Amino acid sequence: MTAPLLPHDTHLEDGHRTAPKRPTLRQLYDRNPFLFLGLVAGAGYIIGGGLLTPFTKRAIKIGTRAFVLPEVIDHFQAGAQNRLK
């Protein structure tokens, strides 16, 4: 007979009772209803066929310019300043 891998007093049997529970959809909605409104609107937009429209392409282009481009510029400026030192 082999010995158990873990001692019996490790309380692993009670782990499922003490582990944090995943929140239900209702609890998530109660915490942040605007998040759900955005998710539902986004899902409806995608299901409705709005993903491949000119508006979506334009919105992605504007979003890229607004959020990604400044980060890339900052990265290159920091690299250039480090090389000048």
CORRA-V469443 format. One record per pair of residues at least 4 apart in sequence whose ideal C-beta (glycine too) atoms are under 8 Angstrom apart, sorted by sequence separation. I is the first residue (numbers start at 1). J is the second residue. If there is no record, write none. Layout:
i->(I	I)
j->(J	J)
//
This chain:
i->(4	6	11	14	15	23	24	25	26	27	28	29	32	33	34	35	36	37	38	39	40	41	42	43	44	46	49	52	53	54	55	56	57	58	59	60	61	62	63	64	65	66	67	68	69	70	71	72	73	74	75	76	77	78	79	80	81	23	45	46	50	51	63	64	6	45	50	28	29	23	28)
j->(8	10	15	18	19	27	28	29	30	31	32	33	36	37	38	39	40	41	42	43	44	45	46	47	48	50	53	56	57	58	59	60	61	62	63	64	65	66	67	68	69	70	71	72	73	74	75	76	77	78	79	80	81	82	83	84	85	28	50	51	55	56	68	69	12	51	56	35	36	31	36)
//
